Amino acid sequence: MTARNIKGRGRRGQRDVLLNLLASGRIDRREFLRRFGAGGVLLLGGPALLAACGGDGAATTAGGGGAATTVGGGGGGVLVVDNWIEYIDLDDNGDSPTILRFTEQTGIEVDYMEGINSNEDWFGRYQPQLAAGDPIGIDIAVLTDYMAARMIRLDFLETIDHANVPNMENLAPALQSPDFDPNRDYTLPWQSGFTGIAYDVDQTGRELTSLQDLLDPAFAGKVGLLEGYADTVPLFLLMEGKDPQSASVDDYVAVTDRIAESISSGQVRQVYGNDYLDALINGDLAVSLGWSGDIVASQEDTPNLHFAFPEEGFMIWNDNMLIPKGAANKANAEAWMNFYYDPVNAAELAAYIWYVSPVVGAKEAVADIAPELADSELIFPTEATLGNAHIVRSFTEEEEAAVSQAVSAATGV
Amino acid sequence: MTAGVAAPPVVSPEGTEQAAKRRRRVPYLLLLPGLAYLFVLYVVPLIALFRMGLQSGNLVSGYEFTWEWDNFVQVFTTYRPQLLRSLLYSVSATVITLLLGYPLAYAIAFRTGRWKNLFLVLLLVPFLIPFLLRTLAWRTILADQGWVVEAMKTIGLLPEQGGRLLATGWAVLAGLVYSFLPFMVLPIYVALEKIDRSLLEAAGDLYSTPSTAFWKVTWPLSLPGVISGTLLTAIPAAGDYISVQLLGNPQETMMGNVIENKFLSVIDYPAAAAISITLMLAIVIAVIFYVRWVGTEELVT
């Protein structure tokens, strides 16, 4: 099973391991449901999925616990990386060529885990240990901007020694100083993506260009929004002509009234996690807020799915590498960061997982190995496109709770 | 005479007393592991949850115990729609599963003969597949372009324009009924199975019609099963959030969704704890009234 066949990674808001497994194994799931429809061979699939689920959980805890024992001499032990599923390049043997090369070049052994199913779950799992000041046995974790911001606020992170990561100079200029980490002292983007409009052109019957299209009465009951505040609220702000980066907390709270209206009028069908993509593929949705990487990956099977960069602007998000407080192998973690900021390695990764690489020079390097990908605006956006991209602003704990509460109330929870 | 009676005991009076005391103690000793388990894993977290519910603060500044009763009050103010919806869905799902489940249990217990085991296995088969997967499968079955919706449109049960099943309250209810049906059928089946058939024959001998026999004999004897079944359906249904998340829409949310969101997204642990406790108490009170109303001591079975 290669990542090419497995479309879309569980990115955020996904709270269930099983759901996430399903969301990640798109092909398998469709096959699985086809079998179910064909006549209940589902029994065969059930235990296997259960096992897969249990295996995933076990691997995570074993990895976490095992790390503490494998770490031998101070700072030189096995590097424990915790990442999302399907977020690394794999060869036919299930090995990652870039990780193998990393070990070869640096001599650092890597314990690579895919233990992150959602930002919220991950945070919930490790927050008590981190709050108590205990190491969690993970040297690098990958979390989305808003959760990375919370980790910084809570003082749960080690600082990155820039001297150990000289390749950091390859970080795309637009990503160099987010307001939650202006000097990138704590975080470094792993991959990025866009939140914009995903739509089924067969159902809409026209190309969509504006966020206002979400409110087109022709699509009533066929519109999807995304869970949490980090995607939906900023895009509604952009619809109102406000810049999400400079908008006040009051603006964030006020705009949730618009979201509530779109729900009470029946325009919006449901607020989705990763499963919005399924709803689009099934034809339950005509248009939804969506993530660029998902759409690129599903176009191979469903060419009628399109992604639009709305003219009012759109959001760019990053999943960030960060070093949890008390990590035993901080120097090795920095070596890992440095390795993946080498454009050649970054290109190899990007060409495989189809997300937006934050590394300058990756595009040129990809052009050598997979020229058709280098032309994709969704993987390598042009400067002009990037000019219209916005990053979600950072909040204090109280502010985040207020915004989160407001959008929850608007969406019925 | 009295002396003669007192004479036989070989063991001293103190000895018998001790033995009796020991015998009295044995059941409690046997209960101890279970009680300890319940105390550590149930009572302690419950108390912690209740305490959490009276706190205020956030992750950064920490939580303080401030007797924050507002956390509890909001259940009945801010979240009244969700609370009422939880109860409504729970009661409706229970009534429907009872109407569907009783005849099913009855048929399996009395009418299937040698196929009985097969039917019981068929009833249990869904349990081999996780609840979540089964609900996800419904999502495909009820999809807008699926055959169920198409068929209902053809026969006019759904409007041609914009008619749908998914993301409606009906889909949520259908999902709940489907998920909890086995929990209703099994206890009723067990109760019916235990009924002594000669009682029904006796009723017939005494000139009762089959329907009188059912209402005078079968139904009362199956009541413990009905009560267990309704409780096993109503209680988890009231706390369910998966059905709404996968089959419903934001206008159909239940308390479970609010609790989940408060715990994981808003990170308002005190409010989440208070809502959980309140929902639990509401269910306990409802169950007490229900059981008293049905008025049965046979529930102990």
HADDOCK unambig.tbl for C-alpha pairs under 7 A between the chains (distance, minus, plus):
assign (segid A and resid 33 and name CA) (segid B and resid 137 and name CA) 6.92 0.50 0.50
assign (segid A and resid 46 and name CA) (segid B and resid 128 and name CA) 6.95 0.50 0.50
assign (segid A and resid 46 and name CA) (segid B and resid 129 and name CA) 5.20 0.50 0.50
assign (segid A and resid 120 and name CA) (segid B and resid 264 and name CA) 5.82 0.50 0.50
assign (segid A and resid 120 and name CA) (segid B and resid 265 and name CA) 6.79 0.50 0.50
assign (segid A and resid 154 and name CA) (segid B and resid 60 and name CA) 5.93 0.50 0.50
assign (segid A and resid 228 and name CA) (segid B and resid 265 and name CA) 6.79 0.50 0.50
assign (segid A and resid 269 and name CA) (segid B and resid 167 and name CA) 6.48 0.50 0.50
assign (segid A and resid 269 and name CA) (segid B and resid 249 and name CA) 6.15 0.50 0.50
assign (segid A and resid 270 and name CA) (segid B and resid 167 and name CA) 6.80 0.50 0.50
assign (segid A and resid 270 and name CA) (segid B and resid 249 and name CA) 4.78 0.50 0.50
assign (segid A and resid 270 and name CA) (segid B and resid 250 and name CA) 5.94 0.50 0.50
assign (segid A and resid 271 and name CA) (segid B and resid 250 and name CA) 6.84 0.50 0.50
assign (segid A and resid 283 and name CA) (segid B and resid 144 and name CA) 6.85 0.50 0.50
assign (segid A and resid 283 and name CA) (segid B and resid 145 and name CA) 6.63 0.50 0.50
assign (segid A and resid 284 and name CA) (segid B and resid 143 and name CA) 6.38 0.50 0.50
assign (segid A and resid 284 and name CA) (segid B and resid 144 and name CA) 5.47 0.50 0.50
assign (segid A and resid 397 and name CA) (segid B and resid 60 and name CA) 6.69 0.50 0.50
assign (segid A and resid 401 and name CA) (segid B and resid 266 and name CA) 5.57 0.50 0.50
assign (segid A and resid 404 and name CA) (segid B and resid 266 and name CA) 5.43 0.50 0.50
assign (segid A and resid 405 and name CA) (segid B and resid 266 and name CA) 6.00 0.50 0.50
assign (segid A and resid 411 and name CA) (segid B and resid 250 and name CA) 5.40 0.50 0.50
assign (segid A and resid 412 and name CA) (segid B and resid 250 and name CA) 5.04 0.50 0.50
assign (segid A and resid 412 and name CA) (segid B and resid 251 and name CA) 5.98 0.50 0.50
assign (segid A and resid 412 and name CA) (segid B and resid 253 and name CA) 5.97 0.50 0.50
assign (segid A and resid 413 and name CA) (segid B and resid 253 and name CA) 6.58 0.50 0.50
assign (segid A and resid 413 and name CA) (segid B and resid 257 and name CA) 6.12 0.50 0.50
assign (segid A and resid 413 and name CA) (segid B and resid 258 and name CA) 4.57 0.50 0.50
assign (segid A and resid 413 and name CA) (segid B and resid 261 and name CA) 6.69 0.50 0.50
